[in-house]
Amino acid sequence: MRTLAAALVHEGVLEDSKALVHYVPELRGSAFEDATLRQVMDMQTGLYYSEVYEDKRSSF
């Protein structure tokens, strides 16, 4: 997916400086709302995730 996005940026179809929600509005309100396409392509974003099965408040 990242390679395809990079190719589309190179061809001028996508702008890597735009917020990801510009292209995927369903991500509005998520941890990716403020991330740019470039940040996601460069894997510079992250979110807190807990996978503790015994904890009922866990993200899992």
N, C-alpha and C positions, 0 to 999 in steps of 0.2 A: 504494500500500500504506500509506503514511504517513497519508494522508487517512482511509482506512478505519479504521486503528488509532486515530486521534484521535477519530473519530466513536464508536467502541466505548468508548473511555475516557470520553467525554462522557456516554454512555448508561449507564455503570456496569458494562458487560460486562467490560472489562479494567481492571486497575489499573496505572497507569504507573510506580508506585514498585516494583513487583515485578521480580525478575530476569527477563531474557528467557528463561532456561532453564526458568522456571516454565511458560511457554507453549510453548516449543520445546525439549524435553529433549534432542533430538539435538545441540544446540549445546554440551552439557556437554563440557568438555575443550578447547573452542576458544577463540579470542581474545575471543569474546563472552560467555563464561561469567559474568563478574562485572558485565556491563552491565545496566542497567535498561531497561525498555521505553521510558521517557522519553528516556534517553540515546541510544538507537538512533533513536527518532523525530526527535530534534533533531540527529541526525548528529554527536554528540559522541564517537563511538567511532572507533577507527582501528586498523589493524594494519600491521605491517611487510610489505611486498611488494616483491620484486625481480623485474624483468622483463628481465634481461640474458641474451639468448639464447645467448651464447658461454660463459657461466658454468654449468657442470654442477650447481652448488649453488644456482642461482637458484630462486626460488619458482615460476617459470613452468613 
